[in-house]
Each structure stands twice: as structure tokens, then as C-alpha cells.
Amino acid sequence: MQKIIGQDHDPLPFIDYWDAVDSAMLEVAGIDTNDIGIEPDLIADAQEAGVTPAEFLRWIGITQTVRTGGSV
């Protein structure tokens, strides 16, 4: 996994990472983290682990599909 960094190579502020996750979700699914009740702690944990917004989106998609019995 690649580490998310800002232009000056410092880690992105949490709110910027969260915005990137929401933007990816809105683009792909038309919903954001608030719509499906994702807790900020889960997003922070993903950022700290170096998970990209796209990887987080894939993980959420798989997790939500398993919970609802839908297809990926």
C-alpha cells in the first residue's frame, strides 16, 4: 500500500484524507461516509495504516456487500 502524502511530503491532515475518501465514494457510489455511518476512528485507523482512499473504498465496498448479501 502506498502512503498518502501531501505536496510537501508530510502526511495529509486527517480532514483532507477523509475528504478524499468521501470524494471517491461519491464518485463511485453517490454516497459518502456519513451516509453509511462510517465512524471517524475507522477512517483515522486506515490513514494511519497507510491505506489509500481507493483501497479504503474497495474495503468498504466488500464489507458492505458481505453485510447486506449483495454482489461486488
N, C-alpha and C positions, 0 to 999 in steps of 0.2 A: 504494500500500500504506500502511496506517496503521502508525504507530509504536506498539509495545507499551509502555505506561507503567504504573507503579504508582499507587496512590491519591494519592500526593504529587507526581505528575507526573515522578518520576525513572524512568529505565529499570528494568524489573523485574530483580531479581537473576537470574543465569543459571539457577539451580536452579528458580526459580519459573516461568521461561519453559519449561524442559524439562518440568516437571510439567504445565504447560498443554498442551504438545504430547502428552505421554503420555495425559492425560485425554481429549483429543479423539480420539486414536487408539483408546483403549479403548472409548469411547462408540460410535464408528462401526464399528470392525473387530474389537474384542475382543482386540487385541494392542497392545503398546507398542513403543517404540523399541528396547528391549533384545531383544524377540522377533525383530525382523528385522535386528538388527545395525547400527543406525544409530550412527555414531561421534559422540561429543560435539562434535568440531570442526565437523561439518556442521550441528548444531543451533546452535552458537555463531555460525557464519557467517550462518545465517538470521536469528537475532536481531539481529546487528549490521547486517544489511541492512534491518531493519525489517519483516521478514516476520511476519505474524500466525501463531499456531498453526494456524488453519484453512487459511491459504494453504500453510503447510508440509505439512499433512496432504494437501491436494489434490496438491501437487507429488510427495510420496512415493507417493501412490496411482497417479499417472500413471507415475512412474519404475518402480515395481514391476510395474505392468501391462505396460509395454513389455519389461522384462527377462524376464517369465515368459510373455509371449504371451497373457495373459488379456484380459478386457474391462474397461473402466472402468465 
